[in-house]
């Protein structure tokens, strides 16, 4: 059995309370992983073109307030 299968089985057997706690923990874990990836992408310049395009649209008055 693979580790993923073991995790899936373990999660499927959690009580409702433990599942809620796991869900909250995983949401924080996933958000932190997402933040780290975005930080790496920014540092590597992968978002520069998108930022320039957004700033250009702002300068041209093509943006609206939310």
GUDRENMI-646574 format. One line per field, with one value per residue: residue number from 1; x, y, z of N, C-alpha, C in turn. Coordinates in nm, 3 decimals. Layout:
N
num <- NUM  ...
nx <- X  ...
ny <- Y  ...
nz <- Z  ...
cax <- X  ...
cay <- Y  ...
caz <- Z  ...
cx <- X  ...
cy <- Y  ...
cz <- Z  ...
END
This chain:
66
num <- 1  2  3  4  5  6  7  8  9  10  11  12  13  14  15  16  17  18  19  20  21  22  23  24  25  26  27  28  29  30  31  32  33  34  35  36  37  38  39  40  41  42  43  44  45  46  47  48  49  50  51  52  53  54  55  56  57  58  59  60  61  62  63  64  65  66
nx <- 0.084  0.052  0.186  0.007  -0.236  -0.253  -0.279  -0.521  -0.694  -0.665  -0.764  -1.026  -1.128  -1.144  -1.297  -1.584  -1.511  -1.229  -1.182  -1.265  -1.071  -0.843  -0.900  -0.888  -0.618  -0.497  -0.582  -0.440  -0.177  -0.173  -0.218  0.016  0.206  0.129  0.181  0.463  0.532  0.439  0.606  0.853  0.810  0.775  1.029  1.180  1.102  0.884  0.633  0.654  0.581  0.303  0.253  0.352  0.173  -0.067  -0.006  0.025  -0.236  -0.358  -0.233  -0.336  -0.596  -0.771  -0.877  -1.102  -1.244  -1.285
ny <- -0.118  0.223  0.532  0.742  0.606  0.501  0.733  0.832  0.627  0.647  0.908  0.874  0.729  0.891  1.047  1.268  1.500  1.485  1.488  1.746  1.892  1.802  1.899  2.177  2.200  2.110  2.304  2.529  2.432  2.389  2.651  2.776  2.640  2.726  3.002  2.993  2.900  3.109  3.314  3.215  3.220  3.494  3.590  3.471  3.610  3.533  3.643  3.895  3.990  3.978  4.161  4.397  4.424  4.464  4.705  4.872  4.871  5.001  5.255  5.340  5.382  5.169  5.019  4.929  5.026  4.797
nz <- 0.000  -0.080  0.055  0.017  -0.013  0.243  0.395  0.292  0.377  0.656  0.700  0.614  0.823  1.041  1.324  1.326  1.470  1.479  1.207  1.141  1.282  1.146  0.891  0.935  1.011  0.773  0.590  0.679  0.645  0.366  0.274  0.365  0.211  -0.041  -0.013  0.014  -0.242  -0.407  -0.314  -0.402  -0.679  -0.721  -0.643  -0.841  -1.057  -1.207  -1.207  -1.299  -1.559  -1.551  -1.345  -1.458  -1.672  -1.531  -1.399  -1.619  -1.722  -1.507  -1.516  -1.759  -1.699  -1.704  -1.504  -1.242  -0.928  -0.660
cax <- 0.000  0.131  0.164  -0.116  -0.348  -0.258  -0.333  -0.663  -0.765  -0.665  -0.855  -1.164  -1.169  -1.145  -1.426  -1.619  -1.432  -1.091  -1.182  -1.271  -0.938  -0.751  -0.933  -0.833  -0.472  -0.456  -0.603  -0.324  -0.062  -0.183  -0.199  0.159  0.276  0.095  0.258  0.604  0.545  0.424  0.729  0.958  0.778  0.805  1.175  1.236  1.055  0.781  0.510  0.686  0.504  0.166  0.253  0.367  0.046  -0.163  0.031  -0.005  -0.381  -0.388  -0.190  -0.425  -0.731  -0.853  -0.910  -1.213  -1.237  -1.369
cay <- 0.000  0.346  0.628  0.815  0.519  0.493  0.860  0.834  0.534  0.704  1.022  0.826  0.667  0.990  1.089  1.401  1.602  1.476  1.531  1.892  1.939  1.774  1.992  2.308  2.190  2.099  2.434  2.613  2.371  2.415  2.795  2.805  2.588  2.819  3.125  2.968  2.891  3.244  3.387  3.166  3.270  3.638  3.605  3.426  3.700  3.468  3.722  4.030  4.028  4.002  4.284  4.507  4.437  4.524  4.846  4.941  4.892  5.102  5.385  5.373  5.401  5.055  4.943  4.983  4.995  4.686
caz <- 0.000  -0.086  0.164  -0.011  0.022  0.389  0.444  0.257  0.466  0.791  0.701  0.601  0.948  1.149  1.379  1.276  1.540  1.432  1.067  1.143  1.324  1.036  0.782  0.973  1.002  0.634  0.526  0.715  0.581  0.223  0.254  0.384  0.093  -0.150  0.011  -0.019  -0.387  -0.462  -0.281  -0.493  -0.813  -0.722  -0.638  -0.969  -1.163  -1.288  -1.207  -1.343  -1.677  -1.507  -1.267  -1.554  -1.745  -1.439  -1.379  -1.745  -1.725  -1.406  -1.571  -1.871  -1.648  -1.744  -1.384  -1.162  -0.786  -0.618
cx <- 0.089  0.100  0.035  -0.238  -0.364  -0.318  -0.482  -0.744  -0.775  -0.764  -1.000  -1.216  -1.171  -1.287  -1.459  -1.536  -1.288  -1.080  -1.186  -1.135  -0.836  -0.774  -0.875  -0.681  -0.429  -0.476  -0.486  -0.197  -0.059  -0.161  -0.052  0.240  0.252  0.175  0.405  0.624  0.533  0.550  0.843  0.934  0.808  0.956  1.240  1.188  0.943  0.651  0.532  0.600  0.359  0.155  0.265  0.238  -0.059  -0.133  0.003  -0.154  -0.422  -0.352  -0.283  -0.569  -0.826  -0.891  -1.029  -1.193  -1.328  -1.465
cy <- 0.124  0.437  0.705  0.732  0.507  0.620  0.867  0.745  0.592  0.820  0.975  0.765  0.764  1.016  1.227  1.513  1.603  1.519  1.682  1.950  1.917  1.873  2.130  2.307  2.189  2.230  2.527  2.562  2.404  2.563  2.834  2.756  2.680  2.948  3.106  2.963  3.028  3.325  3.344  3.219  3.419  3.660  3.567  3.513  3.643  3.547  3.864  4.076  4.058  4.133  4.405  4.531  4.504  4.671  4.928  4.970  4.999  5.241  5.432  5.394  5.287  4.967  5.008  4.944  4.878  4.728
cz <- 0.000  0.032  0.142  0.024  0.173  0.449  0.415  0.350  0.607  0.800  0.695  0.731  1.066  1.197  1.320  1.341  1.492  1.286  1.057  1.182  1.213  0.922  0.811  0.962  0.856  0.559  0.555  0.646  0.432  0.192  0.269  0.265  -0.026  -0.135  -0.024  -0.170  -0.453  -0.435  -0.374  -0.634  -0.825  -0.727  -0.771  -1.086  -1.249  -1.297  -1.258  -1.460  -1.639  -1.429  -1.360  -1.631  -1.657  -1.417  -1.503  -1.753  -1.624  -1.457  -1.681  -1.826  -1.683  -1.626  -1.314  -1.016  -0.755  -0.510
END
